[in-house]
Amino acid sequence: MFDRPDTGERALLVHLQLPNHQEDIQELIELAKSAGTNPVGTVTGTRKSPDAKYFVGSGKAEEIKTAVTETQADIVLVNHALTPSQERNLESYLGVRVVDRNGLILDIFAQRAQTFEGRLQVELAQLKHLSTRLVRGWTHLERQKGGIGLRGPGETQLETDRRLIGIRIKQIQKRLEKVDQQRHQGRSKRKKAEIPAIALVGYTNAGKSTLFNQLTGADGYVADQLFATLDPTLRNCPLPNHTDSVLADTVGFIRHLPHELVAAFKSTLQETATADLLLHVVDAHAEDRDATIAEVNRVLAEIGSSTIPCLQIFNKIDLMPGSLPRVDRDEQGNAYRVWLSAGASQGLDLLRHVLAEQFAHSKNRKKCYLKSDQGHIRAKLFTCAKIIDEHIDDAGGSSLIIEIDNKYLGLLSAVQSEEYV
């Protein structure tokens, strides 16, 4: 089997134009740099469909092999997801290590993870991604198990690989469950204390961490590179109306984010799914702005966050000549977009006042009556609403005066309720 080299600094990039595949070559270059490699050349091409053996086709594989020799590259980065057999065939033919798009993103995540939770999540994603490659790497032995004198070794190695990987995955999942429980307890405490939770979401390198630092006074790591921030960070974010809120900085999204990462980072992404408000940070200066917005919206829908109120933050307006900080509002006067520059400290006060406005209008005082058989609704109200007053009558019914957030008003659909001033 091909012996992979330890080095990986000189990278040859491979990018094909395929129908229904919208990866960007510039994004691949940024990913390669974020992984610490030095791109020394690029091979591009067009195909109607991927080749079953090499993905790129035999002719293009020969072109890549020539480019590897000319550039003295020691790693080939392919801007697409490869099957284990395609990756193995390319490595054998080219004589250098081949890493596909998913493997490259996983490697960047492995470098960025700093916390115990982040490292566990990355390891889980890597194991799930590599398990098929590790297992299939022994299929040449698996085929030998029926031969005289060769019965056993292949099957033993194959089963050992599967067992060890399976055991490690279960260990990590158990540890992450404990971390998730701790995060859930923290969210429950904030909810009972009626502290609004705000989550920053957006395409990677849109400026989320810079905005996070500006709003909270934190000094989190900021760099002009993809996935500069991996581990979720929560900080207090005071608002002008003397309201406290918690702001969460989350991992950036990217086109075709590997499913292994989406699954592994469920506990991290849960900060997004349980937030009271999402701040969708957009690089307003980027040429593919609309495409990145659509991709972030797709991932939000995938993790169950598409129904949470969202405020668009068009960032980096200092790179757009003539653009000034402003707030866009709909016909009802509700803010839906704020134009600012976190890096240049422009428009931050506008955002703070919009946030204060959002939460000032999100609370509703209601007077409601629950029958004796609606105890389950009463229990939910005690969890997610502020109970100002309660009176229980002789029939076992409850008259409540509550303060409840807009997103929980659906709980009152089955009970008698009215506005309380």
Secondary structure, 3 states (H helix, E strand, C coil): CCCCCCCCCEEEEEEEEECCECCCHHHHHHHHHHCCCEEEEEEEEECCCCECCCECCHHHHHHHHHHHHHHCCCEEEECCCCCHHHHHHHHHHHCCEEECHHHHHHHHHHHHCCCHHHHHHHHHHHHHHHHHHHHHCCHHHHHHHHCCCCCCHHHHHHHHHHHHHHHHHHHHHHHHHHHHHHHHHHHHHHHHCCCCEEEEEEECCCCHHHHHHHHHCCCCCCCCCCCCCCCCEEEECCCCCCCCCEEEECCCECCCCCHHHHHHCHHHHHHHHCCCEEEEEEECCCCCHHHHHHHHHHHHHHCCCCCCCEEEEEECHHHCCCCCCEEEECCCCCEEEEECECCCCECHHHHHHHHHHHHHCCEEEEEEEECCCCHHHHHHHHHHCEEEEEEECCCCCEEEEEEEEHHHHHHHHHCEEEECC
